[in-house]
């Protein structure tokens, strides 16, 4: 789940389907192309209860400016 409460997998499917040309897509130009690609990641942080965690995960989508990934921990 992302910070706004949405699901990254749903967003990934939507982003792939955005390849079709339609007027609303034309108005929302992106700085770089999004690529659905699993890249191994190591997520570290502190969960909502203040406990440190380390988790192996992977990206869902990448581009030149960042990535979308999921994790099992609830962070604050």
C-alpha positions in Angstrom: 0.0 0.0 0.0 1.3 3.5 -0.7 1.2 6.6 1.5 -2.1 7.8 0.0 -3.8 4.4 0.8 -3.7 3.1 -2.8 -2.3 -0.2 -3.9 1.0 -0.1 -5.9 0.0 -3.2 -7.9 -3.2 -1.5 -9.0 -1.2 1.6 -9.9 1.3 -0.5 -11.8 -1.5 -2.0 -13.9 -2.9 1.4 -14.5 0.5 2.8 -15.6 1.0 0.0 -18.1 -2.4 0.7 -19.6 -1.6 4.4 -19.8 0.4 3.6 -22.9 -2.7 3.9 -24.9 -3.2 7.4 -26.3 -6.1 9.3 -24.8 -6.7 13.0 -24.1 -6.2 12.8 -20.3 -2.9 11.0 -20.8 -1.7 13.7 -23.2 -2.2 16.3 -20.5 -0.2 14.4 -17.8 3.3 14.3 -19.3 5.9 12.6 -17.1 9.5 13.5 -16.6 10.5 10.0 -17.5 9.0 6.7 -18.6 7.8 4.3 -16.0 9.0 0.7 -16.4 7.4 -2.3 -14.6 10.5 -4.0 -13.4 11.3 -6.1 -10.3 14.6 -4.9 -8.8 15.8 -6.5 -5.5 15.8 -4.1 -2.6 16.7 -4.0 1.1 14.2 -1.9 3.1 15.3 -0.8 6.6 13.6 1.5 9.0 11.5 1.7 12.2 8.0 0.4 12.3 4.9 2.2 13.8 5.7 0.6 17.2 9.3 2.0 17.1 11.0 -1.4 16.4 13.8 -1.5 13.8 13.3 -3.8 10.8 15.2 -5.1 7.8 13.3 -6.6 4.9 14.1 -8.0 1.5 11.6 -6.8 -1.1 11.6 -5.7 -4.7 10.4 -2.7 -6.8 7.2 -2.7 -8.8 7.9 0.2 -11.0 11.1 2.2 -11.7 12.0 5.3 -13.6 14.9 7.8 -13.7 13.6 9.6 -10.7 12.6 6.8 -8.3 10.7 3.6 -7.8 7.6 2.2 -6.2 7.9 -0.8 -3.9 6.0 -2.6 -1.2 6.9 -3.8 2.2 5.2 -5.7 5.0 6.0 -3.3 7.8 3.7 -0.4 8.8 5.9 2.7 9.1 5.1 5.9 10.8 
